[in-house]
Amino acid sequence: MKPSEQDRPQALRTPGAKTLQPRRALEGIAVSAGIAVGRTFWLNRTARLKTGIDAPPLSSPEPKRPVDYPREEKRLEIALAEQRAEFEAAEQRLRFAPMEASLPEQAELLEIYIMFCRDPRLWESACALIRRESLRAEDAWEKAVRLAAEDLQKINLPYLRERSEEIMALGSRVAARLRGAGGTPAAPSSQKVLLAHDLTPADILALEPQNILGLATEMGGLNSHIGIMARSLHLPCVLGVTGLDEAVEEDCPVVVDALKGRIIVYPDEAELKEYEQLRARSQAHAPGTDPEARLPAHTKDGAPILVYGNIESADDVERVKAWGGEGVGLYRTEWAYLARSMPEEEALYADYAKAVSGMAPHRVVLRTLDLGADKRTGEHAGLEEDNPALGLRSIRHSLRYQDIFRRQLRAILRAGALGRAAVMFPLVSDPEEFRLAKNILEETRLDLARQRIPQAETLEVGAMIELPSAVLMAPALAREADFFSLGTNDLIQYVLGVDRGNKYVSHLYQALHPAVLQAARLAAEAAIQAGIRICVCGEMASDPLSLPFLLGMGAHELSVAPRFIPAIKRIIRHMDAGETRALLRLACEKSSAAQTKTLAEEYINRRMGTETLPFNGITGRANG
């Protein structure tokens, strides 16, 4: 018998409802892993509909009324100044917050928004529209912002397209202020799942983070600034959810499944129970409280595995240490370039020195700029490429713009004098390319020596294995490199020919596909034969179902988001390295990701026994 609304758990009841609402599942892109269960709170929904900034301009049959040009320009000037002041206050709160509450990356993002409010091109465009078309300040501003966003959308780069969405959202805030609806948005008074058509970090900063269970928006993608902030705050977040505006009401029960990239509206009772258990397991181990977090990760048969943390800024080192990390396996240095104008050597040195000295005596592996494709600086945004993912990116970008590359290498070498640093080059395609980069590094080292500037006595140099060509050339590369780092995110994408950020084909992005496992095994075998270490730093490293195969191919090190370190260590301690080698051989003989996933699940369940996993698949995309 179908349960009545009265029989339904309180979390699922709809206020005033007499019948059960139909369950719906909406697909999106998971950008910050986790699970949130709760009721919805729509942010600025009414204001957005009134503003209509994402809609095309409407022609009006009414004759234009006389416009007081100086008055409208003054109104716009005041609104921009007020918005800028709001951003500046938020930026100062972040910069001077206690360490555990600070978000330095977001302070840098707010600097971009402050610059947006000062942009003379937007100001001049809006003022020209006021005078040329006799528009009120809010209408002129909306049109100026829309035109600027459209210019960015014409460039075939996902990163810039997502920036255009953020410009639209910021423009909406100023327009709402001009219409008398500005200022701090209405905030939830209790814990809610926050929904919006689009969001900026400033929207989140205006709220109380403790009242936000999770986030979902219709706009946005992997590279959105809101995704960066959600990861910093450890908030489950799914962006790019098609149909969110129309399908989800205010104050209705939802699940944000940011492991698999979906929103479940009106979940049934079995789903709710399952997700509540999964959420509880994922939150069971807070940083610094897990007594096993600092224990070494040795397999049952004694194979030692080092578990590192991935970071995006020097401040993240404290999180790595708090979660029990044994070093930094991936420092994504490009975020400093994306969040601010082209940094000088001293600024880079300060960041790297803080990370290396803060992690000492443990190792910090700095990845040189992984720019290009969907990550462009303003200096290179005008570069036109038909297929950026296969174009001037990563190490190719650095070899072309050697002044930028040498500046970064100088900072890395100097920071290496303060601890144990290593460097690795991303998206290496063959040994010749790797040698070119190493030669520039050696030239930079000699320059510093001539200038008598302290630098690292020794600096390990690694190659990231992300391309099929690097896999096939792995034996030759292993003779040149001090270590390999498997960048599984790109490796999966290039082996399978799938854009994981494309919602139409993202289901084909399968980490456990036999072709991916075979490619990774080939690279690992080459490294082991050459006597160099191999690390895995992509999402596969934090996926429990991938772990048996990574250990089976002989990975010495895993580098994951800091909060996953205790869970990964715990799972490793349940595994047997000899068994995982046999399991990998069997998996490489299979013909589908579903078959290899079944193998992994059976092995994990057998090895973990009655102990439940902290996460039932930390990264949904990795599960295939």
N, C-alpha and C positions, 0 to 999 in steps of 0.2 A: 504494500500500500504506500502511495506517495505521501511523504510527511507533510504536515500542515506548516504554515509559517510560524505558528506558536511552538511547534516541536523543534524548529531549526535553532542551532546555536546562536547565541546573541550576536556574535561577530558577523553572522550572515544575514541577520534580519534587516529588512528595509523598513525604515520608519513609516508607519501608516500603511504598509503593504498588506494586502489580503491574500495574494497569491505569490507563488515563487516566481522569481525572475529567471529568464533563460540564461544558461551559462554561455559565455563567449570567450574565445581565446584570440588575442590579437598579437601579431608577430612584429618584432622590432629588432634592434641591434643592442646586445648587452655590452655596456661600456664600463661598468663597475660591478664586479661579481657580488652576488649575495641574494638573499631572499627577504622580501618584505610582505607582511600580511596585515591588512587593516582597511580602514574606510578612506574614501577619497576626499581630497580637498583641492578644488580648482583654483589656481592662482590667476588673478587678473582676467578671468574669462569674459566678464562683462566689458571691461575696459578694452580688451582686444577686439571684441566684436564691434564696439563703437568706433574704435580707431580704424579698423579695417585696413591696416597697413599692408597685409598680404594679399589684398584684393586689387584688381585693376582699377584705375581711376574711373569714376562715373561722370558722364556728361550730364549737366543740369540744364533743364529747359528755362530756368529762371535767369533773367538778365543779371549781369554782374553788378554788384553794388559798389559804390565808391569805397576805396580802401585808403586809409591813412597810412601811407608807406612808412614814414618815420616811426609811427606808433607800433606797427606790426613788427618792424625790425627790432625795436626796443623790447617788445614782448618776447621775441625769439632770443634776444641776447640775455634777458633775465632768466628764461627757462633753461638755457644752456648753462648759465652760471650756477643756477640752483642744482641742476643735475650733476655738474662737475663737483660742486661742494659735497654732495651726497657721496659720490665715488671717493673723493679725497678723504672724507671722514672714515669710510669703510677701509680704505687702504691703510690709513694710520692705525686703525684698530688691529689689523692683521699684523703689521710690522712690529708693533710693540706689545703684542699679546705674549703671555708666558709660552715657553718653548712647546709644551705639550698641546697648546691650543693654537699655535701660530700656523699660518698657511702662506709661506713666503711666495710660492708659485702664484697663488691667487692675488697677492698684493701686486705682483708684476703684471698680471692680467688686468687688474684695475687701472694700472698705469696706461694700458692701451685704451681703455674706455675713456679715461681722462683726456688722452690725446684726441680721441674721436670727438669729444665735446669742443675741442679747440681747433678742429680741422678747418683751416681757412677756405678750403675748396668747397666743403659742404655749406659753410656759412655764406660764401659768395653765391653759390648756386641757389640757395634758398632766397636770398635777398633779391637776386635777379628775377626769380619767379614771382616774388611779391610785386615787383614793379612792372614786369613785362606782362603778367597774366592777371594782375590785380587780385592775388590770392591772399587769404589770411595767413598768419604766421604758421599755424598748424598744418594747413593744406600745402603750403609751399615747402615746409620742412619734410612732410611725408613724401612729396614728389621728388625732392632732391635726394632723399635717402633711397627711395625706390630706384632712381636712375643710377645711383652709385652701386647699389647692390646688383642691379642687372648687368653692369659692366663687369663685376667680378664673376657673375654666373656664366658669362660668355667664355671665360677662360676654362679650358678643359682640365681643371685641377680640383679634386674633391676637397682639399684643404681650403682653397679659396672660396669654393661654393658654400662650405659651411661657415666661413667667415662672413659671407654675404647674409646668411640667415641671422647671425649675431648682430650685424649692422642693422638689419630690419627690426630685431627685437629692441635694440637700444634706441632706434629711432622712434619706436612705438612708445617708449617711456617718456621721451621728450614731448611727443605729440599729446600724450595723455595729460602731461603736466600743463600744457598750453590750454587744454580743454577743461582744466580744473579738476582732473582726476589723478594728478601726479602725487608724488611723495611715496612714502613707504606703503607697499601693497598690504591688503588685509592678510593677516597671518592666522594660522590655525592655533587654537587655544589648547589643543590636546594633540596627542600623537596621531598623525595622519599620513597617508600616502599622497605625496604632492604631485598633481598633474598640471600640465600647461601645454598650450600650443607650442611655445618655445620659451626658453629660459636663458638667463645670463647668470654668471656667478654673483653679480650684484643683487639679483633677486633672492638668491639663497642667503647672502650675507645680511639681508634686511630681516630675515626670519630667525627664529630660535632653532638651531640645528637639532636640538634634542627632541623637538616636536615633529621632525621629519623622519618617517620610517623608511621611505624610499622615493624614487623619482621616476616619472615617465613623461615623455613629451612626444608630440607628433613630428616635430622637426628635429634636426640635429643628426649627428653620426659619430663615428669612432673618434674623429679628431676635434670634436666640439670642445670648447673651453669648459662647458658645464660637465662634460665627461671627466676631464682632468680634475675638476673640483670634487666631483662625486667620489672619485677614487681617493683623493686626499682625506675626505671626511668618512670614508668607508661606508658610503651609502649605496645600497643596491640601486642600479640605474639602468633603464632601458630607453633608448632614444629612437627616433624615426618610426614610431608606432603608427602604422597606417590605420586610419579610421578612429583614432582615439577621441577626437573632438565629438564625433557623432555618436559613438557607441557607449561612452562612459558618462554616467550622471554624477552629480554632486552627492557625496556621502553614501556611496554604494560600496559594498565589499569587493576587494580585489586582492590578487596576489601579483606581486612584481617578481617574476622569475628571471633574475639577472644572471642566471647560470646558462639558461638556454635562449634568452632573448624573447620573452613573451609576457603578456599581461593577461591574466585570467580574471574575467569579470563574473561576479556571482559564482564563485567556485562551489562545487558540491561538498558535502560533508567529508567524504573520503579524501578529497584533494586537500581540503583545509587541514585535516589532521596530519596528512603526510608532509605538507609544507611547513606546518608549525613545528613538527619534529625536526625537519631539515634545518629550519631557521635556528632552532634552539641548539642543535649540534654545531652549527657554524659560528655561534656566538659564545660557545662554552669556554673558549680559551682566550682571555684578554691578554694584551701584551704585558709581560713581566710577572704574570700570575701563574703560568703553567710551570710546575716544578720540573717537567721533563724537557722543557724547551731548550735548555742549555746542554742536555745530554748529547753525546755524539751520535751520529746516525750510522750505525754499523748493522749490516744484514745479519741474519741468524748464523750464517757460516763465516762471519767475521770480515766481510768486505767493507772497508770504510768509504763512506760517501760524504763529501762536504756539501752543506746546504747553505747557499749564499742568498742575499737579497738583491732585488732589482730596485734601482732608485732613479729619480728624475732631478733631484737637487741635493746639494750637500746636507741640507737639513734632514733628509730622509735617513741618514746614517744612524741617527738616534733610534729610529724605528726599527732598523735592522738589528741593532744591538738589543733593544727591548724584547724583540721576538725570538732572540736566540740565534741570530744569523752568525755564520763563521767568516763573513767577509761580504764584499759586494761583487757579484758576478757580472753585473751589467749596470753601468752608469750611462743613462741616456742623455748625453751631453747636448743634444740638439734643442732641448726644451728651453734652454737659456737664450738661444737664438730666435726661437719662435715667439717667446713671451716679451721680448724687448728688441730694441734696435741692435745692430751688429756690435757685440761686446768687444772691448779692447782686451789686450793680453793681460793686463793687471786684474781686470774684473774676472776673467777666466781663471787666472792663477789663484785668486782669493777663494773661488768656489771649489776648485780642485784640491787646494791645500787643506781646506776645512774638511773635505771628505777623507782625504788620505790620512791626515794626522788624526782625525776623529776615529777612524777605523783601525789605526795601528794597534798592535803589530799585524793585524790581519790584512788581507789583500783587497785592493780596489781595482777592478778592471774597467777602464774608461773606453767606451766605444766612441771612435771619432765620428764626426758629424754624419748623421743618417738623414741628410736633407735631400730634397728632390721628391719626385712622384707626388704624394699627397701632403708633403711638408716643405713649404717654401718660405724663405725670408722675403721681406718686402723688396730687398735689393734685386731679387731674381724672379719676382712674381710675373714679370712681363715675358719671360722665356716661353715661347710657344713650342709645344711638342704634341704630336698626334697621339702618342701613347706614353705618357709620363712614367708609368710603372716599369716600362722597359727602356727608359731614357736616361737622362743625365741626373742620376741619383747616387746617394751614398758615397762610396769611394771614388766613383767616376766624377761626381760633383767636386770632391776635394782635390782630385788631380787636375781638374780644369781651373778651379779657383785656388791656386796654390798659396796666394797671400793669406787667405782665410785659414787654409790648412796648416801652414807653417806657424801662424799665430797660435793656433790651438795646440800644436805639438810642443811649442816652447812652453806653454802653460803647464801641459801634462808633465814634461820632463822636469820642470822646476818643482812642481808639486811632489814628484817622486822622491825628492831629497828628504821629504818629511815622513816617509813611511814606505809601505810596500805597494807600489803601483804597477799596473800592467796596462797595455793599450791593445785594442783590437780594431781591425778595419772591417767595416760592414759591406756586404754584398760583393765580396771578392769573386771574380769570375774565373781567374786562372793564375798560375804562378808568376807570369810576367807582370801582371797588374799589381800583385802583392809585392814583387821586388821593387817596382817603381815607388810605391808608397814607403817601403822600408828605406829606400835610398834617400828620400826626402827627410825621413826621420833621422837618418844618420847625418845628413847635412845640417839639420837643425841642431843636433847634439854637438857637432863640431863648432857651430857658431856660438853656442852658449859657452863652450869650453874656452874659445878664444876671448870671449868677453869676461871670463872668470866668474860666471854666474853659477851658483850651486845648482846641481841637477842630480837626478837619480844615478847611482853608480851602475845599476843594472836595471833594465826595463824589458820585461817579457813582451813579445809581440805576437798577437794571435790573429788568426783568420776566421771570420764568420762564414760558416757553411750554410748558404741560403739559396744557391742556384744549382740547377742540375749540372751545369758545367763544372762547378766547384766539386760536386760529388764525384763526377767522373775523373777529375784531375786531382782528387784528394791525395793519392800517394805522392805525387810531385809537390803538392802544396805542403804536405806534412814534412817534407825535407827542408822547407823554407821557414815554417812557422814554429813558434815555441809551444803553441797550444791551438786547439780548435774550439770554437763555440758554435753549437748548432742553434741557429736562429729559426726555430721551427715555424713561427708564424709565416714568414716569407717562403720558407722551404715548402710548406704544404701548398701555399698559393701557387708557386711556380711548378711544382711537380704535377699538381692536379689541374692547373689552368683555371683557378677559381678565385674571384675577388670576394673575400670574406665579408666585405662591407656592402656587397650588393644583395639586397634582400631577395632578389629573384633566384639567385644561385647559391646563396650562403649555405643551404642545406647540403651542398656537395663538398663543402670545406670540411674534410674528415681527417682528423689527425691519425686515426687508427686504420686508415686505408693501407692495404698491404704494400702499395707502391711507395708510400711515405716511409713506412717502416724499413723497407728494403734500401731506400736511398740513405736514410739515417744510419743503417747498419754498415753500408759501404764506407761512409765517411769515418765512422767509429773504428772500423777494422784498420783503415789506413793510418789513423792516429796511433792506435795501439801498436801496430807493427813498427812505426817509426819511433816509438818510445816517448810520445808526447801525450799530454793530458787532454781530455775532451770534456767540455761542459755543455749543458743544455740550458738555454736561457729563455726560450719561448714559452708559450702557454702550456705546451705539453708537459713541461717540468712540474707544473702545479696541478696536473690532472691525475688523480689516483689510478685511473684505468690505463694511463700511458706509462706509469712508473715501472711496472714489471718489464716492459719492453725496453725502456731506457736503461735500466740496470742490466738487462740481458745483453745489450749491445756493448756494455762495458763503460758506461758514463762514469767518470770519476767525481763530477761535480754537477749540482743542479742549482739554478738561480731563479728565484720566484719572488712574487710580491711579498713583502715582509710578513704580512699577517698569515700567510700560508705556511711559514717555516715550521712551526711546531707540528702541524698536521702531517706535513710531508715527512718530517723526521720520524714521527710515530709509525707511519705506514712502512717506511724503509726498514725499521727495526723488526717488522713482522715478516720480511721477505727473506728468501734464500737465493743468493746470486746464482748458484748452479741451476736451480730450478728455473730461474728467469731466462737463462741462456737457452734452455730447452724449449721454453714457452715461446721465445722469439723465433726460433727455427720453425716451430709449428705455425706461428702466425704468418710468417713470410710465404708459406705454402697455401694460404687461404686466398679466396678470390673477392672478398668484400669486407668492408669495414664492420658490418654487422657481425660477421663471423669472428673477427679478431676481438671485437668488443665482448662477445660472449666468452671467449677464452679468458680475457682479462677479468671479467666479473666473477667467473668461476674460481679463478686463482685467488683473487682478493678475498672473496668470501671464505675460501678454504683456509687462507693464511690468517685472516683477521679473527676468525672464529666468532665468538659471541660479541666481540667488541665492535661497535658500530663505527663507521667512518665519520670523521668530523665533517666531511662534505661528501655528498653523494654525487661526485663529479664537480670539482671546483670550477672548471670553466666549461660551460655547456658546449661551446663550439668544438672543444677538443675531443669530445666524446664521439662525435660523428653521428 
